[in-house]
Amino acid sequence: MSSLHVWIYRLSGGKIGGSAFNAPVLLLTTTGHRSGRKRTTPLLYLDLGSEGVAIVGSYGGADRLPAWAVNLQNHPYAQIQIGSNITRVNATTAGAARKAELWPKLVAMYSDYQVYQDRTSRDIPVILLTPAS
């Protein structure tokens, strides 16, 4: 997914680009950990209801975190857009028990997550985005 995806998603309020691979897509806006600039990335997500959403820092099974995940480690306050709704969120990495609970649901949503986990020696994080108060 690309900057074009972000532009179309924003323009259409998520009506175009709001799903990919039969899974829902959100826009995550983080603060760059070095630059301090706002960065927006389209990501698949799992809706957790009132708890927020879960996203996966898979980076296609690469041996390092995606830049957006590094940004969240340094600046855990972010913004998501789901459809036309924009929400400020706090990011935390799911602990082992919570990841074990969510992982089967995430893999059912997008089976390549398991392929990516099998491809790398790092533990791919599940990141929880909860509404900021």
Secondary structure, 3 states (H helix, E strand, C coil): CCHHHHHHHHHHCCCCCCEECCEEEEEEEEECCCCCCEEEEEEECEECHHHCEEEECCHHHCCCCCHHHHHHHHCCEEEEEECCEEEEEEEEECCHHHHHHHHHHHHHHCCHHHHHHHHCCCCCCEEEEEECC
